[in-house]
Amino acid sequence: MTAICFYKRAQTVLDGILAARIPPFSEALRARGYSAISVARHASAAQHFVAWVLDAGVAPDAIDDAVVDGFACHTCANRADQAQGFSPAYMGRVRAFVRYLREARIVVRPVVPTAPGAFRVAAFQDWLRVRRAVSDETIRTHTFKLRTLLAVLGSDPAACDAAGIRRTIITIAETSSRFHTRNLVVTLRHYLRFLAERGECSVHIVEAIPVLSARGTDTLPRHLEPDRVEALIAACDPATSAGKRDRAVLLLLARLGLRSGDIVAMRLDAVAWDEGSLRVCGKGRREVKLPLPQDVGDALFDYLQNARPEVASDQLFLRTIPPFVPLASSPAVAHIVKRALQRAGITDAPSCGAHMLRHSAATGMLRAGATMESIAAILRHRSVETTNIYARVDIGMLGKIAQPWPGATSC
């Protein structure tokens, strides 16, 4: 697979089962909304890859990631194509063609050896979905963290004991942030409860896990002042599809304090236009109705009528460039916030994530005179104790009500 490739785009005639899949691959791209130029570039990259595979004598059912990597670093007589071959964009087109071949069962994905305890991890995923009613994204997050824990704890539940669990947490805490350690502890607690229900460990071993706080008592919620939140929203260009979508997303985050996962999971039927409400399904799959502010409703209507691509998916928010697929995960929403901060010229924001706007919404409601109970209802907190962190967000207000120390001069 290191031979020189003499592929010429205009001169090479291809045949065989791989070459026959290039036209359907192009049609599939057109159906997903790719432009004519993008389709042509993908087809050209696919032709180059097929020519190299045929010249190297690689059978279709032997194509795997190693073969694709070999193509990426091969020597090509056509200098232009060789330069493109090292481009991530060019290789992205090649990998898109290989994924298409796998979906069409032309290329057989290599069998990955099953990791120790993989069957138990799969059962843990089902348990989270059925018993804990968590979202698929949260299940993926717990699975990722569980693999980190199993690398330290081992995959044999019988080997788990209180001392080993404490050693594991201490080892992780020494090299990780408090927030990261706390998240791993949450996953570990879920996993041990799952094992206890299956009878694979003692029900009392969960008590060996220490309770860690993700936030220090001297830490204030990260938020933006109201004028900067408005500048962030105003930075969206209402003349573009991306601007209409981003404005609607930012208003949902800033006015209703939604989580990024709420944005990703939102469906077309979530908005009840006749009664001015929004249905949100949050943590634990608890569904609630929230009032829909006028500016949020206007932004959503503008996006749906003038910017959202017409696709079969019923998810509300989609990518604005082909392929027009739903936003993949929470980081996609965080990226919308980050780009809005850059457009607004806000360089000293306390955070670049979507949760910053949730904190900003809560802080704004508190300063407007809302009670803790009403803020907890809007944010969908299960306990008002969680909402109480916002009671210490306004230093100016606290200074006015602070009592002087006995014997000291009043401030």
FENQUIFEN-V963306 format. One record per residue. N is the residue number from 1. RES is the residue in one letter. D_FIRST is the distance of its C-alpha to the first C-alpha in Angstrom with 1 decimal. Layout:
# FENQUIFEN-V963306
N:RES:D_FIRST  N:RES:D_FIRST
This chain:
# FENQUIFEN-V963306
1:M:0.0  2:T:3.8  3:A:5.7  4:I:8.7  5:C:9.6  6:F:13.2  7:Y:14.2  8:K:18.0  9:R:19.9  10:A:23.0  11:Q:21.7  12:T:18.8  13:V:20.3  14:L:18.4  15:D:19.6  16:G:19.0  17:I:19.8  18:L:17.5  19:A:18.9  20:A:22.3  21:R:22.1  22:I:21.8  23:P:25.6  24:P:26.8  25:F:24.6  26:S:26.4  27:E:29.7  28:A:29.2  29:L:28.7  30:R:31.9  31:A:33.8  32:R:33.0  33:G:34.4  34:Y:31.5  35:S:32.7  36:A:31.8  37:I:29.9  38:S:27.9  39:V:27.1  40:A:25.9  41:R:23.6  42:H:22.1  43:A:21.8  44:S:20.1  45:A:17.5  46:A:17.0  47:Q:16.8  48:H:14.1  49:F:12.0  50:V:12.9  51:A:12.1  52:W:8.5  53:V:8.4  54:L:10.4  55:D:8.7  56:A:5.4  57:G:8.4  58:V:8.5  59:A:12.2  60:P:14.3  61:D:15.8  62:A:12.7  63:I:11.9  64:D:13.0  65:D:13.3  66:A:10.4  67:V:8.1  68:V:10.3  69:D:10.2  70:G:6.5  71:F:7.7  72:A:10.7  73:C:9.7  74:H:7.4  75:T:9.7  76:C:11.7  77:A:14.5  78:N:16.8  79:R:18.1  80:A:19.8  81:D:16.8  82:Q:14.8  83:A:17.9  84:Q:18.2  85:G:14.6  86:F:15.8  87:S:19.0  88:P:19.9  89:A:21.7  90:Y:18.8  91:M:16.6  92:G:19.8  93:R:19.8  94:V:16.3  95:R:17.3  96:A:20.6  97:F:19.0  98:V:17.1  99:R:20.5  100:Y:22.2  101:L:20.0  102:R:20.9  103:E:24.5  104:A:24.5  105:R:23.2  106:I:20.3  107:V:17.8  108:V:19.2  109:R:19.2  110:P:18.3  111:V:21.6  112:V:22.6  113:P:24.9  114:T:28.4  115:A:29.9  116:P:33.3  117:G:36.0  118:A:33.9  119:F:36.4  120:R:39.2  121:V:37.4  122:A:37.2  123:A:40.9  124:F:41.7  125:Q:40.2  126:D:42.4  127:W:45.3  128:L:44.9  129:R:44.7  130:V:47.7  131:R:50.0  132:R:49.4  133:A:48.7  134:V:46.1  135:S:43.6  136:D:40.0  137:E:39.0  138:T:41.3  139:I:39.8  140:R:36.3  141:T:37.8  142:H:39.6  143:T:36.5  144:F:34.6  145:K:37.5  146:L:38.1  147:R:34.7  148:T:35.7  149:L:39.0  150:L:37.7  151:A:35.5  152:V:38.9  153:L:41.2  154:G:39.1  155:S:38.6  156:D:41.7  157:P:44.7  158:A:47.1  159:A:46.1  160:C:47.2  161:D:50.6  162:A:52.5  163:A:51.9  164:G:48.1  165:I:48.1  166:R:50.1  167:R:47.9  168:T:44.8  169:I:46.5  170:I:47.8  171:T:44.4  172:I:42.8  173:A:45.9  174:E:45.6  175:T:42.2  176:S:42.4  177:S:44.8  178:R:47.8  179:F:46.5  180:H:43.1  181:T:44.9  182:R:47.4  183:N:44.7  184:L:43.1  185:V:46.6  186:V:47.1  187:T:44.0  188:L:45.1  189:R:48.5  190:H:47.2  191:Y:45.0  192:L:47.9  193:R:50.2  194:F:47.6  195:L:47.5  196:A:51.3  197:E:51.7  198:R:49.6  199:G:51.7  200:E:48.8  201:C:50.6  202:S:54.1  203:V:55.4  204:H:56.9  205:I:53.7  206:V:53.1  207:E:56.2  208:A:54.4  209:I:52.2  210:P:53.9  211:V:54.4  212:L:52.8  213:S:53.7  214:A:51.0  215:R:53.5  216:G:56.0  217:T:59.6  218:D:59.7  219:T:56.8  220:L:57.6  221:P:55.6  222:R:53.2  223:H:54.5  224:L:55.2  225:E:58.6  226:P:59.7  227:D:59.7  228:R:56.1  229:V:55.0  230:E:56.7  231:A:54.9  232:L:51.6  233:I:52.3  234:A:53.7  235:A:50.6  236:C:48.8  237:D:48.9  238:P:50.8  239:A:49.7  240:T:46.0  241:S:44.5  242:A:42.9  243:G:46.3  244:K:48.2  245:R:45.8  246:D:45.8  247:R:49.6  248:A:50.1  249:V:47.8  250:L:49.5  251:L:53.0  252:L:52.2  253:L:51.1  254:A:54.0  255:R:56.9  256:L:56.2  257:G:54.1  258:L:51.4  259:R:48.3  260:S:44.9  261:G:44.2  262:D:47.2  263:I:45.7  264:V:42.4  265:A:44.2  266:M:46.9  267:R:47.4  268:L:49.1  269:D:52.2  270:A:52.7  271:V:55.1  272:A:58.6  273:W:59.9  274:D:63.3  275:E:64.2  276:G:62.1  277:S:60.1  278:L:56.5  279:R:55.2  280:V:52.9  281:C:51.3  282:G:50.6  283:K:50.1  284:G:51.0  285:R:50.8  286:R:54.3  287:E:55.1  288:V:57.7  289:K:59.1  290:L:59.4  291:P:61.5  292:L:59.6  293:P:60.9  294:Q:61.6  295:D:59.0  296:V:56.3  297:G:57.3  298:D:57.3  299:A:53.9  300:L:52.5  301:F:54.2  302:D:53.0  303:Y:49.4  304:L:49.7  305:Q:51.5  306:N:49.8  307:A:46.3  308:R:44.8  309:P:42.3  310:E:43.3  311:V:40.9  312:A:41.4  313:S:41.1  314:D:44.5  315:Q:43.5  316:L:45.5  317:F:43.2  318:L:39.9  319:R:37.3  320:T:38.6  321:I:35.3  322:P:33.0  323:P:32.2  324:F:35.9  325:V:35.5  326:P:37.9  327:L:37.6  328:A:35.2  329:S:37.2  330:S:39.8  331:P:37.6  332:A:37.5  333:V:41.3  334:A:41.3  335:H:39.2  336:I:41.9  337:V:44.5  338:K:42.5  339:R:42.1  340:A:45.8  341:L:46.8  342:Q:44.9  343:R:46.6  344:A:50.0  345:G:49.5  346:I:50.2  347:T:48.5  348:D:50.5  349:A:50.1  350:P:50.4  351:S:47.2  352:C:44.6  353:G:44.4  354:A:46.1  355:H:48.4  356:M:50.2  357:L:51.7  358:R:52.8  359:H:54.7  360:S:56.0  361:A:57.4  362:A:59.1  363:T:60.6  364:G:61.9  365:M:63.5  366:L:65.2  367:R:66.6  368:A:67.9  369:G:70.0  370:A:68.0  371:T:68.7  372:M:66.2  373:E:66.6  374:S:65.7  375:I:62.7  376:A:61.5  377:A:61.9  378:I:59.8  379:L:57.0  380:R:57.3  381:H:57.8  382:R:59.0  383:S:61.4  384:V:63.4  385:E:62.6  386:T:59.1  387:T:60.6  388:N:63.0  389:I:60.4  390:Y:61.3  391:A:64.9  392:R:64.1  393:V:62.0  394:D:64.9  395:I:66.2  396:G:68.9  397:M:70.4  398:L:70.2  399:G:72.1  400:K:74.9  401:I:75.5  402:A:75.0  403:Q:78.2  404:P:79.3  405:W:79.3  406:P:82.8  407:G:84.8  408:A:82.3  409:T:82.7  410:S:81.3  411:C:78.2
